[in-house]
C-alpha cells in the first residue's frame, strides 16, 4: 500500500487522465473489430473465470452503494464508445475503466474531506480497493490483451 496520499492521488490521476484515455482513444478502437480479439487465450480465460467466480468489482460496488447512502456524491457518467457492445471482449476492460473512474471520484472527494467522518470511514478502504483493482487490471491487460496485441503487431 502506498503510504503517502499525495503519491497515491498522482498515480490515480495518471491512470484516469492519461493511461485509460490513451487505451480508449488509440488502442481499443484500432483492435475493437479484429476477429482474433474474441479468441483470447489461457490467461484471458483465467481472468474471466476470476471475474465470474469472485466478482471483485461487485464486492467494491456494494461498498460504494453504502458510501452513496451515507451522502457521498455519485460519480459522473463514464462515456462508453459505440463499438463497445456486450459481445465485444473489450467490454471487460471498458467496464473496469468505468468502475475505476467511479471509485477514483469517490477517493478524490474523500481526499478533500480529510478529518471528516466520511473520510475516516471510507478513504483507507477505497484506497486499498483501488490498489487491488489496479493490480488485477494491470495483470489482466499485461497477461491477456497486450500479449494478444503484441503477437499481432498492434
PELINVEN-V796519 format. One record per backbone hydrogen bond with DSSP energy under -0.5 kcal/mol. NH is the residue of the N-H (numbers start at 1). CO is the residue of the C=O. If there is no record, write none. Layout:
NH;CO / NH;CO
This chain:
5;3 / 8;4 / 9;5 / 10;6 / 11;7 / 12;8 / 13;9 / 14;10 / 15;11 / 16;12 / 17;13 / 18;14 / 19;14 / 20;15 / 22;18 / 23;19 / 24;20 / 25;21 / 26;22 / 27;22 / 28;23 / 30;26 / 31;27 / 31;28 / 32;28 / 34;31 / 37;34 / 38;35 / 39;36 / 40;36 / 40;37 / 45;41 / 46;42 / 47;43 / 48;44 / 49;45 / 50;46 / 51;47 / 52;48 / 53;49 / 54;50 / 55;50 / 55;51 / 59;55 / 60;56 / 61;57 / 62;58 / 63;59 / 64;60 / 65;61 / 66;62 / 67;63 / 68;64 / 69;65 / 70;66 / 71;68 / 72;67 / 79;77 / 81;79 / 84;81 / 85;83 / 88;85 / 91;88 / 92;89 / 93;89 / 94;90 / 95;91 / 96;92 / 97;93 / 98;94 / 99;95 / 100;96 / 101;97 / 102;98 / 103;99 / 104;100 / 105;101 / 106;102 / 107;103 / 108;104 / 109;105 / 110;106 / 111;107 / 112;108 / 112;109 / 113;110 / 114;111 / 116;113 / 120;116 / 121;117 / 122;118 / 123;119 / 126;122 / 127;123 / 128;124 / 129;125 / 130;126 / 131;127 / 132;128 / 133;129 / 134;130 / 135;131 / 136;132 / 137;133 / 138;134 / 139;135 / 140;136 / 141;137 / 142;138 / 143;139 / 144;140 / 145;140 / 146;141 / 147;141 / 148;144 / 149;145 / 150;146 / 151;147 / 152;148 / 152;149 / 153;150 / 154;149
